[in-house]
Amino acid sequence: MNLLGMEELNKNEKRINLSLPEYITNIDKLRTLVRYQTAPRVSAETVAEHSFFVAAYVLKLHDYYEFDLEKALKMAILHDFSEGYISDVPHPIKKAYPGIATALQQIEYNVNKDNINNEFADWLEEFNDMSSPEGIIVALADILSVVSYAKYEIGLGNSNYMKKVLEGAKGRYITVLSKAMGLEKEGITMADIFKSLEEFIK
């Protein structure tokens, strides 16, 4: 490899602090890390599956909203990367104990800073706080993934607990959708988006 090639490799390595083998090993943990660990469920969904769906929904949301697609996809793919280190803490626990939620957010930030990079750690803060267009869109895609999984579970007969999950997601959906106001592409209205999602969300 020539000197120019080595310089390029060094630049690329700075994008993700982990070496390639370390990165693959850590990402692979998400394959077996199951979401909703404290809840009754018929079909387990892993963090890796959830991350795929969030990224896939971000791709489609780009038909409706103006945002940096590359940045949002990176956010979506790795938004739960830190769970490979700290596991998945279910939403009801975070809601019931805000101190835990705050502590976890700081730990997530540190994990992402140390293992990915500072910029990515800041991006994930934008997702948690919904403080950028990309953070808002990834948050919306995240909720759509929760809705999709809850409806799938209900269809399999898990109608008690997952109906509560679905109702909670619907409440958060309205909040995030209102945050996305003003990001619509030219010719797209909030009413268009709401109508397209209405059947899916209910």
C-alpha positions in Angstrom: 0.0 0.0 0.0 1.4 3.4 -0.9 1.7 6.4 1.4 -1.4 8.0 0.1 -3.4 4.8 0.7 -2.0 4.6 4.3 -3.1 8.2 4.9 -6.6 7.4 3.7 -6.8 4.3 5.9 -5.7 6.4 8.9 -8.4 9.0 8.1 -11.0 6.2 7.9 -9.9 4.6 11.2 -10.7 7.9 12.9 -14.4 7.6 11.8 -14.8 4.6 14.1 -12.3 4.2 17.0 -12.6 0.4 17.2 -10.5 -1.8 15.0 -12.4 -3.7 12.3 -12.4 -7.0 14.3 -13.4 -5.2 17.5 -16.2 -3.4 15.7 -17.6 -6.6 14.1 -17.5 -8.4 17.4 -19.3 -5.6 19.2 -21.9 -5.2 16.5 -22.5 -8.9 16.5 -23.7 -8.7 20.2 -26.8 -7.0 18.9 -27.8 -10.2 17.1 -28.7 -12.0 20.3 -29.6 -9.0 22.5 -33.4 -9.3 22.9 -35.6 -6.3 23.4 -38.5 -6.2 25.9 -36.7 -8.6 28.2 -39.0 -8.0 31.1 -42.2 -8.3 29.1 -44.2 -11.3 27.9 -43.7 -11.8 24.2 -44.4 -14.5 21.6 -41.7 -13.6 19.1 -38.4 -12.1 20.3 -37.0 -9.1 18.5 -33.3 -8.5 18.7 -31.7 -5.0 18.8 -30.1 -5.8 15.4 -33.5 -6.5 13.9 -34.9 -3.3 15.4 -32.0 -1.2 14.1 -32.5 -2.6 10.6 -36.2 -1.6 10.7 -35.4 1.9 12.0 -32.9 2.5 9.2 -35.4 1.1 6.6 -38.1 3.5 7.8 -35.7 6.4 7.7 -35.1 5.7 4.0 -38.9 6.0 3.3 -39.3 9.0 5.5 -36.9 10.8 3.2 -39.7 10.8 0.6 -41.6 13.2 3.0 -39.0 15.1 4.9 -35.9 17.2 4.3 -32.9 16.0 6.3 -29.3 14.7 5.8 -30.1 11.1 4.8 -26.5 9.8 5.3 -26.3 11.2 8.8 -29.8 9.9 9.7 -29.0 6.4 8.4 -25.8 6.3 10.4 -27.7 7.3 13.5 -30.4 4.8 12.8 -28.1 1.8 12.2 -26.1 2.5 15.4 -28.6 4.3 17.6 -28.6 1.3 20.0 -24.9 0.3 19.5 -24.2 1.0 23.2 -26.7 -1.7 24.3 -24.0 -4.2 23.3 -22.2 -2.9 26.4 -25.0 -2.0 28.8 -27.9 -4.2 27.5 -31.4 -3.1 26.6 -33.2 -1.4 29.5 -37.0 -1.5 28.8 -38.9 1.8 28.4 -41.2 1.3 31.4 -38.2 1.1 33.7 -36.7 4.3 32.3 -40.1 6.0 32.6 -40.6 4.8 36.2 -37.1 5.7 37.3 -36.0 8.9 35.5 -32.7 8.9 37.4 -31.8 5.6 35.7 -32.8 7.0 32.3 -30.5 10.0 32.9 -27.6 7.9 34.0 -28.0 5.5 31.1 -28.0 8.4 28.6 -24.7 9.6 30.0 -23.3 6.0 29.9 -24.5 5.6 26.3 -22.8 8.9 25.4 -19.5 7.7 26.9 -19.7 4.3 25.2 -20.4 5.9 21.8 -17.6 8.5 22.3 -15.0 5.8 23.3 -15.9 3.2 20.7 -17.3 5.2 17.7 -16.2 8.8 18.0 -17.0 12.2 19.5 -19.1 13.3 16.6 -21.3 10.2 16.6 -21.8 10.5 20.4 -23.1 14.0 19.8 -25.4 12.8 17.0 -26.9 10.2 19.4 -27.6 13.1 21.8 -29.5 14.8 19.0 -31.5 11.6 18.7 -32.2 11.4 22.4 -33.1 15.1 22.6 -34.7 15.4 19.1 -32.5 18.5 18.7 -31.8 18.2 14.9 -33.8 17.2 11.9 -32.0 13.9 11.7 -32.6 13.2 15.4 -36.3 13.9 15.0 -36.6 11.6 12.0 -34.7 8.7 13.6 -36.9 9.2 16.7 -40.0 8.9 14.5 -38.6 5.8 12.7 -37.8 4.3 16.1 -41.4 4.8 17.2 -42.7 3.3 14.0 -40.6 0.2 14.6 -42.1 -0.1 18.1 -45.6 0.2 16.6 -44.8 -2.4 14.0 -43.5 -4.9 16.5 -46.4 -4.3 18.9 -48.9 -4.9 16.1 -47.1 -8.0 15.1 -47.1 -9.4 18.6 -50.8 -8.6 19.0 -51.5 -10.5 15.8 -49.7 -13.5 17.3 -52.0 -13.3 20.4 -50.0 -11.2 22.8 -52.8 -8.7 23.1 -52.6 -7.8 26.8 -49.1 -6.3 27.3 -48.5 -5.2 23.7 -51.7 -3.2 23.6 -50.2 -1.1 26.3 -46.9 -0.8 24.4 -48.9 0.3 21.3 -50.9 2.9 23.2 -47.7 4.3 24.7 -46.0 4.5 21.3 -49.1 6.3 19.9 -48.7 9.0 22.5 -45.0 9.5 21.7 -45.8 9.4 18.0 -47.9 12.6 18.1 -45.2 14.4 20.1 -42.5 13.5 17.6 -44.7 14.2 14.6 -45.3 17.7 15.9 -41.5 18.2 16.3 -41.1 17.3 12.6 -43.4 20.1 11.5 -41.5 22.4 9.1 -39.2 19.6 7.8 -41.7 18.5 5.1 -40.5 18.5 1.5 -42.0 21.0 -1.0 -45.4 19.8 -2.0 -45.8 17.6 1.1 -48.1 18.8 4.0 -48.3 17.5 7.6 -51.8 16.3 6.7 -50.4 14.2 3.8 -48.0 12.5 6.2 -50.6 12.0 9.0 -53.0 10.5 6.5 -50.4 8.1 5.1 -49.6 6.9 8.6 -53.1 7.0 10.1 -54.1 3.5 9.1 -50.8 2.0 10.3 -50.8 3.8 13.6 -54.4 3.1 14.7 
